[in-house]
């Protein structure tokens, strides 16, 4: 984290503390993004990209991959082992991507048209992932895992297809490995396609992308996958527009997860976004409630940093200001199919954090995002 981003983070925390709705209980929520999305497709392809000269070691996101049954089972076991004073287990609000590119159909179109395949279909014949649906049910029933809506997919597919058509070596090589490029810090071509989707209308119109379809497809796939509608959402990269809020509201989404600063604009890597500040408990014109994350916990991002200590300080700051502690923690911290040590370390650090919270605040209450949203609606 740079000096400027650190200043902005604490500045945002201070604004949130002043404006956020006050609560009497010490509530802790774990919000985790990117479940269901692809990143690195396999250990073999990760190694192959290293051999071909891509600096994969520059980004811990390269250890991220579509979660396996082992990954999710280990997460559920960890969460189930921690209880608050009311007997509630720790719960992960798992913000889920519902589809990924259909590489074969895209190839058949000569990269001219985009096609996707629902996650639930892509995993059914995968021996490493075929047990995920049963684990989703287990986690929901145990109250340790609650899927919520992230998006239909997590890649800016129109820019990805554009790169494939123009012959980008990086896009073509990774396409053959069933990947959508690499993280920006590992890119030889200074490009990433894991960029915002809900961008300004000017860009969407240029690429003939319909925002309403993009969001409604994700919502529909969520219900088809999990059997119930999502009540909250967090847009990829924390980028969204007023139009996106209107579409969410019409679908029945009631809570918007995200950072204190909403980003708006084109979404291009080299273009500075417009920002709008939010606080927990704030309502928009559609009567939807914002849930603002105020604790960062990314132990595998920089293992040399004591993330448990940093998170404990931010949790203390939130509780001191009578705010819920909403933890931002991404899936890549808990994935082991590329590097098993990555998952083991991430879960170990999460265990230390939850253990520390229970010890310091025995009256803490573990909640998921919709439950917190309902509490804030009542204040």
N, C-alpha and C positions, 0 to 999 in steps of 0.2 A: 504494500500500500504506500503510495507516494505521500509526501508531506501535504500536498494540496488535497488529495483525496481523503487523507486523515482529517484535515481541517474541515472539509465539507461534511464528513461523516459526523463528527462531533457537533458541528453547527446544526446539522439536521436533527440530531438527537435533542439538542437544546430546544429547538423550535417545537419538536414533537412533545417534549415534556411540558412546555407551556400551554400548548393548544389541545393536546389529546384529552379525551374523556377520562376522568379519574375513576378508578375502581378500588374497592376496599380489599379484595383478595389478591394474593400473589399467584398469578396465572402464568403458566409457561406453555408455549406452543412451538412445536417443531415443524417448520415448513421446508419442504425439500422439492426441488424442481428437476425436471428432465427424465423422470421415469418413463420408460417406453421408447425413448428415442435411440437411434443408432449413433455411434461415434466411431471408434475403432472397431472393425468387424471381427477380428480374431487376433490371437497372439501371433499366429503365423504371418498375417498381413502386417501387423505392427513391426515384426522383425524384418520383413521384406522391405518395408519403407525405410527402415534404418540402414539396411544394406544398400539401398538405392540413393542414399545421401540425404534423406529428409531428417532434420534435427528433432526427432520425436522426443528426445529427453528434455527439450526446452519447455514443454508444457505438461503438467500432470493431467490435463484433460485427455491426453492420449491414452491414459489408462482407463478412460471411461468407455463403456460399451453397453449394449442392451443387457440389462440385468439378467442373470441366470437364476435358476431355482435355488442354487446354493447361496447366491448373494442375498436374495430376499429372505430365505429361511434363517440365515445368520442375523439379518437385521431384526426380524420378528422375535427371535430368541433374545436378542439384546434388549429390545424394548420391553418385552414381557417380564424381564427380570427386575425392573424398577417400578415401584409403586409409590404414589403419593400418600399422604395421611388419610385420604378417603378411600384408599384401595384402588384408585384408578391407575392403570398401567401407563407408562410413557407411550405417546401416540405420535406417529409420523403422518402429517398431512402430505401425501405423495402426489404432487402435481404432475399429471401424466400426459404424455404425448400419445395420441391414439392411432397414428399411422406413420409409415415411413415410405420412401420412394419404392415404386415397383420398377426395379432396374431393368428387367427384361422387356417390359412394355415400352419404357422410355427408349431403350436401345432400338426397338423395332420401329419407333417413330423417327429414328435418326435424330434424336434429341430435340425434336420440334414440339412435342407435347408432353406435359407432365401427367404421370399416373401414380397413384399411391396404393398401398396395400395395408389394411388394418393390422395393427400389432397382433391382435388375437388370432388372426389367420396365419401370420408369418411365424408364429412360435409353435403352432400345434404339432408340427412334425420335427421340431428341433429338440433333440434329446437333452440338451442343456437347459431348455426353457419350457418344455411342455407341461411342467407341473406348476407354472406360475398362476394360472387361473384358480387352482385349488388353494394356493397360498394366499391369493387375494382374499378369498372367502374366509380363510382361517384368520388372517389379520383383521379383517372387518369384524368378524364375530368376537375376536379377543379384544377388540377396541385398541389395537396397537398400530393399525394401518388404515388410513382413510384416503382412497384416491379422490382427487379433485381435478378440475380441468386446467390443463396447461394450454394445449393447442392441438390442432389436427396433426401438424408436423412442426419440427423445430428448425427447418432450414428455409432460407429464402430461395425457394426452388426456381423462381424465374431468373434470378441472377446466376444460379448454378447451371441451368440449361443454356443460358447465354454463353457462359464460359466453355461449356462442353461443345457448343456449336462453333465457337471461334478457335477450337483446337487447343485449349489450355492443357499443357502436359500434365500438370498436377491434377486437374479435374478428371482427365481421361484415365490416368494411372490409378487414382483412387476409385474411380467408377468401376473399373475392372475388379477391384477388391470389395465392391459393394459398400463403398464409403462415399461421403459427400465432402471430399477435401480433408484438410487437417486444420487444427487451430491456427490462428493468425501467427502466433509466435513460432510455429513450426513450418510455416509456409515459405516456399522458395519464391512464390509469386506475389507475396504480400496481399493475400486474399483469404477471406473466410466466408462461408455461406451460412454459418450459424449466426445470422444477423436478424434484426427485427422484421416481423411480418406485418404488424398492424400499423403501417406507415401512412404518410399523407396520401390523399386521394390522387394527387398529380402523378405519383410514381405508380400506384396501382392501376390507374387508367392507362398509363403508357404501356404497361406490360399486360393489360387486359386481365387483371386479377380482380375478382369480385370479393370484397371483404365480407359481405353477408354470407356468401357461400362458404368461405374459408372458416368462419366461426361456427356457422350452423352445422356444417359437416362434422366438426370436432365434437360439438355438443351431442349430435345424433350418435356418433360412434361411441362416445362415452357411455350413453345409456345402453346401447347394444352390448357393450363390453362388460359393464358392471351391474346392469339391471336396475339402476336408480339414477336420477338426475343430479348433476353437481350443483352445489349451492354457492361455490366460490370459484374464482379463477385467478391466475396470474399470467399475464402475457409474456411471451418470450422476450428476454432482454429488458423487461420493464418498459417497453415501448407500447403506447396505445393512444388512440384518438378518441375524441368525443363520440364519433360514430360507432366505435367499438363498444363504448359504454351503453349506447342506445340499443345495440343489437343484443348485448348480454342481458340487459334489463328485460327486453321483450321475451327472451328465452326463460327467464326466471332466475337468473344469477343474482344473488343478493349481496355478495361480499367480494371486494376486489383486493387481493393480496398484492404486495409490492413494496418497493423502497419508498422512502420519504419523497423522493423526486421522481415524478412521472416524466418520461422522456417522450418527445414528439418531434416529428420531422421526417426526413427521407430515409434514415436508417443506414446511409452509406458510411463506410468506415471512416472516411476523412472529413465528414461533415458534422459539425457540432450540433447536437440536438437542442431544441427548445425544452425548457423544463417547467414543471408546475409542482408546487409543494403540497403534500397531503399529511394528515395526522390521523392516528387511530380513532375511530368513532365518528369521523367526519362523514357526512352524507352528500351525495351528488344530487343533481336535479331529478334523478330517477329514484331517489330514496335508497340507493345502494350505499353500503357502508365500506369505508376503506380500512384495511388492516395493514398497518405499516410495520415492516420488519425493523427491529432496532438492535439486533444482536447478530453479528457475523460469526459463523463457525465453519471454517473450511480447513480442517487439520491437514489434509493432503495437498493443499495448495502450496504451502510453505512449511514443511515439517520442522524447520529450525525455529519457528515461532511457537510460543506457548499459547496455543489457541484456547485451551481450557481456562487459563488465567485471564486472558483477554475477554473471553465470553462471560466469565463470572463477574468481572467488573461492570460489563454492560448490563447484565441481568440485575446486578445490585442497583445500578443507576435507574433502570426502569422501575424496579420495585420501590425505590426511594421516592420516585415521582408518581407513585400510585398508577403505574401503567402496566399492562401485560408485557411480558418478555416474549417477543416473537423472533424466533431464531431462524436465520437464513442459512441453510446448509444444503449443498447440491449432491446429487446422486454420485458423482465421480469419487467422492470420499469413501464410498462403501462398495465399490466394484472390484472383483478379484479375478475375472477371467483373463485379463491381460497380465496382471501382476497380483498374485494372491496376497502379497505383503501389504499392498495398498489397502485392500479391504480389512485386513486384520488390524492395521494401524488405525484406520478411520473408526472402526467399531470400538477399539480399545479407548481411543480418545473420547468418543461419545459416551462410553461407560463412565470414564473418569468425570466427565461433565455432569451427567445425571446424578452420579453418586455425590458429587460436591454440592449440587443444588439441594438435594434431599437433606444432606447433613446441615447445611447452612440455613435452609428455610424449610423446616419440617412441615410447615402448613401450606407448602406450595400445592397448586392444583394443576395437574396435567390436563390439557384440552386439545382438541383439534380446531381447525380454523372456523368451520361453520358454527361450532358451539361457542367459540369466542365471539363471533359475529352476532349471534343471538343475544349474548350477554350485553354487548355494547349497544345493540338496538334498544335494550330496555333501560339504558342509563339516560 
